[in-house]
Amino acid sequence: MRCLTVAFVLLATMVTPARADGVIPGWEVFCFYSHTALADPIVAPGGVSAHAHDFEGNLTTGADSTLKSLRAGGTNCRLSADTAGYWTPVLYSHGIAVKPDRLHAYYRWGNVPNVRSIRPIPAGLKIVAGDAHATTPQSTHVVGWNCGVQGQTQYDHPVSCKQGQKIVLHVFFPNCWDGAHLDSADHKGHMAYSSNGRCPAGHPVPVPRVSEDFGYPLVDGTGITLSSGSYLTAHADFWNAWNQPVMDRLTRVCVNAGRQCGPLTDTTMP
């Protein structure tokens, strides 16, 4: 009986707060549209990109950006420590460009049960999620569309929304790092998605899962195209230029602690 009791106690201590009470460990930041440019400092550094992008958050992101320039460049995110670069292809509705009215960036546990094993996103990490060359629907585990309603199903195509709602593009980034490289030739190979709560052997380091939700002041989901092609080519980029001590702290006090810190501003930092 004593052995059974000890085993039960050990099992109970293995259940993280995230699994026990339904809380999603992590934090969130709201950022806003900054500018549009024919640039992509990850895919085409120092040159002209194949298609135009809308940039959110950092105010200076461009073809010649560096980690140092981004950190010095300022941000329109509500948390000033978030000077990361976020960008996505320009969205068109029936041929007319529509700017996102906000970016909701999430940093979450990525369904890795051992939240204490999750490490901060390393300084300078670059990632592209989604496929700019897709000709068939992408997995909704990577790219999804809906009307931004809490808990709403993700669709592999734009959907029309009710008045008072908006079309939202969700892009989910991989959360397992190879532990060595801040980028790779295809800007994806150094990262992988966790599966069943585990990172693959070649990408053993779990980091907070970034997701970028771009809200557009639209309710008509028909006639949507992107500067990269049809809506099938939806993708987004992330360059970690955060104030790194803040990134480290938020990972520790929010993700590792199994705590949902919610949308953050300079006055609500935990």
GIHU-V551718 format. One record per residue. RES is the residue in three letters. PSI is psi as a letter, one per 40 degrees, with the letter a starting at -180 (999 if undefined). OMEGA is omega as a letter, one per 20 degrees, with the letter a starting at -180 (NA if undefined). D_LAST is the distance of its C-alpha to the last C-alpha in Angstrom with 2 decimals. Layout:
# GIHU-V551718
RES & PSI & OMEGA & D_LAST
RES & PSI & OMEGA & D_LAST
This chain:
# GIHU-V551718
MET & d & r & 42.71
ARG & d & r & 40.57
CYS & d & r & 39.97
LEU & d & r & 38.94
THR & d & r & 36.50
VAL & d & r & 34.94
ALA & d & r & 34.78
PHE & d & r & 33.05
VAL & d & r & 30.39
LEU & d & r & 29.82
LEU & d & a & 29.60
ALA & d & a & 27.08
THR & e & r & 24.76
MET & e & a & 25.02
VAL & h & a & 23.59
THR & i & r & 19.92
PRO & d & a & 17.63
ALA & d & a & 17.89
ARG & d & a & 21.66
ALA & d & a & 21.89
ASP & e & r & 20.11
GLY & e & r & 20.10
VAL & h & r & 16.36
ILE & h & a & 15.94
PRO & h & r & 13.26
GLY & a & r & 11.54
TRP & i & a & 10.00
GLU & i & r & 12.14
VAL & h & r & 13.15
PHE & h & r & 16.18
CYS & i & a & 18.71
PHE & i & r & 22.31
TYR & h & r & 25.84
SER & d & a & 26.76
HIS & i & r & 30.28
THR & h & r & 32.94
ALA & i & r & 34.86
LEU & g & a & 37.35
ALA & i & r & 35.07
ASP & g & a & 33.07
PRO & e & r & 31.83
ILE & d & a & 31.35
VAL & d & a & 34.66
ALA & g & a & 36.76
PRO & h & r & 35.35
GLY & e & a & 37.46
GLY & a & r & 39.58
VAL & h & a & 40.02
SER & i & a & 38.41
ALA & d & r & 40.52
HIS & i & a & 38.85
ALA & i & r & 36.60
HIS & i & r & 32.84
ASP & h & a & 30.36
PHE & h & r & 27.38
GLU & i & r & 23.92
GLY & b & a & 20.87
ASN & h & a & 22.29
LEU & e & a & 25.09
THR & e & a & 27.48
THR & h & a & 27.75
GLY & a & a & 31.44
ALA & d & a & 34.12
ASP & e & a & 33.79
SER & i & r & 30.03
THR & i & r & 28.76
LEU & d & a & 25.38
LYS & d & a & 25.84
SER & d & r & 26.94
LEU & d & a & 24.10
ARG & d & r & 21.47
ALA & e & a & 23.53
GLY & e & a & 24.32
GLY & i & a & 21.65
THR & i & r & 20.00
ASN & e & r & 20.03
CYS & i & a & 16.78
ARG & e & r & 14.44
LEU & h & a & 11.84
SER & e & r & 14.13
ALA & e & r & 13.01
ASP & g & r & 14.63
THR & f & r & 18.23
ALA & i & r & 19.44
GLY & h & r & 22.86
TYR & h & r & 23.42
TRP & i & a & 26.95
THR & i & r & 29.47
PRO & i & r & 33.19
VAL & h & r & 34.35
LEU & h & r & 35.03
TYR & h & r & 38.37
SER & h & a & 39.58
HIS & f & r & 43.39
GLY & e & a & 43.39
ILE & h & a & 41.14
ALA & h & r & 37.86
VAL & h & a & 34.81
LYS & i & r & 31.52
PRO & h & r & 28.22
ASP & e & r & 26.55
ARG & i & r & 23.06
LEU & h & r & 21.36
HIS & h & a & 18.71
ALA & h & r & 17.25
TYR & i & r & 15.88
TYR & h & a & 14.58
ARG & i & a & 15.52
TRP & e & r & 17.12
GLY & f & r & 20.62
ASN & f & r & 22.15
VAL & h & a & 22.15
PRO & d & r & 22.28
ASN & g & a & 21.39
VAL & d & a & 17.72
ARG & e & a & 17.64
SER & e & a & 20.24
ILE & h & a & 18.27
ARG & i & r & 17.95
PRO & i & r & 16.03
ILE & h & a & 18.19
PRO & i & r & 20.43
ALA & h & r & 20.78
GLY & e & a & 23.62
LEU & h & r & 23.93
LYS & h & r & 26.12
ILE & i & r & 26.81
VAL & h & r & 29.10
ALA & i & a & 28.92
GLY & i & a & 31.85
ASP & h & a & 35.46
ALA & e & a & 36.89
HIS & e & a & 40.36
ALA & i & r & 40.12
THR & e & r & 43.23
THR & i & a & 42.27
PRO & h & r & 39.22
GLN & i & r & 36.17
SER & h & r & 34.29
THR & e & r & 31.74
HIS & e & r & 29.49
VAL & d & a & 29.38
VAL & h & r & 30.24
GLY & i & r & 30.34
TRP & i & r & 31.17
ASN & a & a & 30.65
CYS & e & r & 29.93
GLY & e & r & 26.18
VAL & h & a & 26.52
GLN & h & r & 23.97
GLY & e & a & 25.66
GLN & i & r & 28.62
THR & i & r & 30.86
GLN & h & r & 30.65
TYR & i & r & 34.04
ASP & e & r & 35.63
HIS & i & r & 36.94
PRO & i & r & 35.91
VAL & i & r & 36.51
SER & i & a & 37.37
CYS & i & r & 35.05
LYS & i & r & 35.64
GLN & h & a & 35.49
GLY & e & r & 32.00
GLN & a & r & 30.51
LYS & i & r & 30.19
ILE & h & a & 31.02
VAL & h & r & 28.08
LEU & h & r & 28.47
HIS & h & r & 26.13
VAL & h & a & 26.17
PHE & h & a & 24.73
PHE & i & r & 24.41
PRO & i & a & 25.40
ASN & e & r & 22.87
CYS & h & a & 25.18
TRP & i & r & 25.93
ASP & e & r & 29.14
GLY & e & a & 27.36
ALA & d & a & 29.71
HIS & h & r & 29.98
LEU & e & r & 27.69
ASP & i & r & 30.28
SER & i & a & 33.59
ALA & d & r & 36.82
ASP & e & r & 35.89
HIS & e & r & 32.15
LYS & d & a & 31.62
GLY & d & r & 33.42
HIS & e & a & 30.70
MET & i & r & 28.48
ALA & i & r & 29.19
TYR & i & r & 27.90
SER & i & r & 27.19
SER & h & a & 29.80
ASN & f & r & 29.68
GLY & e & a & 26.34
ARG & i & r & 27.80
CYS & i & r & 27.97
PRO & i & a & 31.58
ALA & d & a & 33.20
GLY & e & a & 33.42
HIS & g & a & 29.70
PRO & e & a & 28.22
VAL & h & r & 24.65
PRO & h & r & 22.15
VAL & i & r & 19.32
PRO & h & r & 16.91
ARG & h & r & 19.30
VAL & h & r & 19.13
SER & h & a & 20.78
GLU & h & r & 21.79
ASP & h & a & 22.93
PHE & h & r & 25.23
GLY & h & a & 26.29
TYR & h & r & 29.76
PRO & g & a & 31.45
LEU & i & r & 34.21
VAL & e & a & 35.62
ASP & h & a & 38.66
GLY & e & r & 38.00
THR & i & r & 41.53
GLY & f & r & 42.55
ILE & h & r & 39.26
THR & i & a & 39.70
LEU & i & r & 37.64
SER & e & r & 38.60
SER & e & r & 38.79
GLY & a & r & 41.28
SER & i & r & 41.11
TYR & e & r & 37.95
LEU & d & a & 38.50
THR & e & a & 37.27
ALA & h & r & 33.67
HIS & i & r & 31.23
ALA & i & a & 28.23
ASP & i & r & 26.94
PHE & h & r & 23.69
TRP & h & a & 23.41
ASN & g & r & 20.29
ALA & f & r & 20.06
TRP & i & r & 16.29
ASN & h & a & 15.19
GLN & d & r & 15.47
PRO & d & r & 13.27
VAL & d & r & 10.26
MET & d & a & 11.92
ASP & d & a & 12.37
ARG & d & a & 8.87
LEU & d & r & 7.70
THR & d & a & 11.00
ARG & d & a & 10.56
VAL & e & r & 7.42
CYS & c & a & 8.23
VAL & d & a & 11.95
ASN & d & a & 13.32
ALA & e & a & 11.80
GLY & f & a & 13.34
ARG & h & r & 10.41
GLN & h & a & 10.48
CYS & e & r & 7.25
GLY & a & r & 9.90
PRO & h & a & 10.86
LEU & i & r & 8.48
THR & i & r & 9.82
ASP & d & a & 9.65
THR & e & a & 9.00
THR & e & r & 6.24
MET & h & r & 3.83
PRO & 999 & NA & 0.00
